[in-house]
Amino acid sequence: MAEKLDPNEIVLPEEIAISNMWEIAALVELLEQKGLLTRKEVLKTIRELQQRTPKVEPSAEAFPEPYLNIATENAVIDRIFEIINATGLTAHQAKNLLARIRLLIDLGERMGPKSSQ
């Protein structure tokens, strides 16, 4: 049966970003201590990369439409977990199933609503 995720083990995107920030800061500090680079060089390189990198408009998926009812969403998620647990799917099987469902939803979205006229 699929295991429910422990909310204490879930990592938020903000936590990942902060962790990455500290790791990069530590690397820059170590490289500076060893005399391999200076902070000014790092900042200069960052600015150069920003100027060379074309600006990209965020996709519509980057900012999902607001949910109409969080309670309804949570109820659907709970029901999905109940079904996964009741059928005895492993976590791997559940992920594969949900990936297939996403593909079907994407396909339906691309096909768009059919006109009856």
N, C-alpha and C positions, 0 to 999 in steps of 0.2 A: 504494500500500500504506500501511496505517496505520503511523505512526511510534511507536516505543516511547518512553514518557516518560522523560526524564532524571531520575533520583532527586534530583539536585542542584537541579532546577528546581521540584520539588514544594513547595508551601507548606503547612505544617501549621496547623491552626486556632489553636494556641497562638501561632504567629508572627504571624498576622493580629491576634489579640487584643492582643499586645504592640505591634504597629505602630499599631493604633488608639489604644491608651493614650497612646503618645508624641505622636501627632498631636493628640489632645484636650488633653494637657498643654501642648503648644506653643501651641495656640490660646488657652487660658485665660491663659497667661503673657503672650502678646502683647496680648490684650484688657485685662489688668490693667495692663500697662505703658502703654497708651494711655489709661488712666483710665476705661474703659468699664464695667468691673465689678471686683468683688473676689472673692477666693477664697471668702470667707464667703458671698457671694451665690450663687456656684456651688454650694457645699455645701448651702445652704438650699434651692435649687431642686431639687437632686438628691433631698433628703429629701422634699420636697413631691411630686415625681413618683412616688417610691416609694410614698408613702401613697395617692396617687390611683389608682395602677395596681393593678387586681385581681390577686390571687395566682393563678397558673396552675399546675396540676399538670402536670409534664412527661409527655409522651406515652410510650407504651411504646417507640416508636422512638428516643427520646432516649437510652435505655439498652438497647442491643441485648443479646440473650442471649449469653452467652459462647460462643465458638466451641469446638467439640469438638476440632478438630484443625487447627491453623494450617498444618501441612504440606499437608494435603488442600486447604485453601482456596487456598494458594499454587499448588498443582498445577493446580487448576481455572482460576485466573486466568491462569497461563502457557499453558494449553491454549486458552483464549479468545483470547489474543493471537496464538497460532500460527494459529488459524483465521482471525482478522481479517487477519493478514499474508498468509496463503496465498490468500485470496480477493481480495486487492487492494483492500479497502475503504479509503476515505479516513477520516480521523479523524472528520469530520462524519457520514459514513455509519455508522461504527461506533457513534457516540453515539446516532444515531437508532435503530439496531438494538437497542442495549442498553436504550434508553428503552421500545421496544415490548415487549421481554422483561420489563421491570419491570412494565409494565401487565398483561401476561398473568399474571405471578406474583401481583400484587395481586388480580386478578380471581379467580384460583384460591383465594387466601387468603380472600376474601370469601364465596366459594361454600361454603367449608369442606369437610371430608371428607363424602363421601356415605355414607349408611348403606345396607348391603345388606339390611336387614330391612324 
